[in-house]
Protein backbone atom coordinates (compact mmCIF):
# COMPACT_ATOMS: atom_id res chain seq x y z
CA UNK A 1 0.00 0.00 0.00
CA UNK A 2 2.85 2.41 0.85
CA UNK A 3 4.50 1.86 -2.55
CA UNK A 4 1.23 2.69 -4.28
CA UNK A 5 0.89 5.95 -2.34
CA UNK A 6 4.46 6.95 -3.15
CA UNK A 7 3.93 6.20 -6.85
CA UNK A 8 0.85 8.43 -6.87
CA UNK A 9 2.80 11.25 -5.23
CA UNK A 10 5.81 10.88 -7.53
CA UNK A 11 4.60 10.61 -11.12
CA UNK A 12 7.28 8.96 -13.27
CA UNK A 13 5.83 10.10 -16.59
CA UNK A 14 6.13 13.68 -17.81
CA UNK A 15 2.77 15.47 -17.95
CA UNK A 16 1.09 15.48 -21.33
CA UNK A 17 1.14 18.82 -23.20
CA UNK A 18 -2.65 19.11 -23.09
CA UNK A 19 -3.95 19.59 -19.54
CA UNK A 20 -7.30 17.94 -20.31
CA UNK A 21 -5.64 14.83 -21.72
CA UNK A 22 -3.19 14.71 -18.83
CA UNK A 23 -6.01 14.81 -16.28
CA UNK A 24 -7.93 12.11 -18.19
CA UNK A 25 -4.78 9.95 -18.25
CA UNK A 26 -4.21 10.38 -14.52
CA UNK A 27 -7.85 9.51 -13.80
CA UNK A 28 -7.68 6.39 -15.98
CA UNK A 29 -4.43 5.28 -14.34
CA UNK A 30 -5.92 5.78 -10.87
CA UNK A 31 -9.02 3.82 -11.84
CA UNK A 32 -6.90 0.97 -13.18
CA UNK A 33 -4.94 0.84 -9.92
CA UNK A 34 -8.17 0.77 -7.87
CA UNK A 35 -9.69 -1.97 -10.00
CA UNK A 36 -6.52 -4.04 -9.74
CA UNK A 37 -6.60 -3.70 -5.96
CA UNK A 38 -10.25 -4.74 -5.94
CA UNK A 39 -9.54 -7.83 -8.06
CA UNK A 40 -6.65 -8.85 -5.79
CA UNK A 41 -8.86 -8.40 -2.73
CA UNK A 42 -11.65 -10.53 -4.25
CA UNK A 43 -9.16 -13.23 -5.25
CA UNK A 44 -7.73 -13.29 -1.73
CA UNK A 45 -11.24 -13.52 -0.26
CA UNK A 46 -12.17 -16.33 -2.69
CA UNK A 47 -9.03 -18.32 -1.87
CA UNK A 48 -9.53 -17.88 1.88
CA UNK A 49 -13.17 -18.93 1.59
CA UNK A 50 -12.25 -22.00 -0.45
CA UNK A 51 -9.63 -22.97 2.12
CA UNK A 52 -12.08 -22.53 5.02
CA UNK A 53 -14.84 -24.55 3.39
CA UNK A 54 -12.53 -27.29 2.14
CA UNK A 55 -13.22 -26.64 -1.54
CA UNK A 56 -9.70 -25.67 -2.53
CA UNK A 57 -9.10 -26.47 -6.17
ZIKA-V485130 format. One record per residue. N is the residue number from 1. RES is the residue in three letters. D_CENTER is the distance of its C-alpha to the mean C-alpha in whole Angstrom. Layout:
n=N res=RES d_center=D_CENTER
n=N res=RES d_center=D_CENTER
This chain:
n=1 res=UNK d_center=10
n=2 res=UNK d_center=13
n=3 res=UNK d_center=11
n=4 res=UNK d_center=8
n=5 res=UNK d_center=11
n=6 res=UNK d_center=13
n=7 res=UNK d_center=11
n=8 res=UNK d_center=11
n=9 res=UNK d_center=15
n=10 res=UNK d_center=16
n=11 res=UNK d_center=15
n=12 res=UNK d_center=16
n=13 res=UNK d_center=17
n=14 res=UNK d_center=20
n=15 res=UNK d_center=20
n=16 res=UNK d_center=22
n=17 res=UNK d_center=25
n=18 res=UNK d_center=25
n=19 res=UNK d_center=23
n=20 res=UNK d_center=22
n=21 res=UNK d_center=20
n=22 res=UNK d_center=19
n=23 res=UNK d_center=17
n=24 res=UNK d_center=16
n=25 res=UNK d_center=14
n=26 res=UNK d_center=13
n=27 res=UNK d_center=12
n=28 res=UNK d_center=11
n=29 res=UNK d_center=8
n=30 res=UNK d_center=7
n=31 res=UNK d_center=7
n=32 res=UNK d_center=5
n=33 res=UNK d_center=2
n=34 res=UNK d_center=4
n=35 res=UNK d_center=5
n=36 res=UNK d_center=4
n=37 res=UNK d_center=4
n=38 res=UNK d_center=7
n=39 res=UNK d_center=8
n=40 res=UNK d_center=9
n=41 res=UNK d_center=10
n=42 res=UNK d_center=13
n=43 res=UNK d_center=14
n=44 res=UNK d_center=15
n=45 res=UNK d_center=16
n=46 res=UNK d_center=18
n=47 res=UNK d_center=19
n=48 res=UNK d_center=21
n=49 res=UNK d_center=22
n=50 res=UNK d_center=24
n=51 res=UNK d_center=25
n=52 res=UNK d_center=27
n=53 res=UNK d_center=28
n=54 res=UNK d_center=30
n=55 res=UNK d_center=28
n=56 res=UNK d_center=26
n=57 res=UNK d_center=26
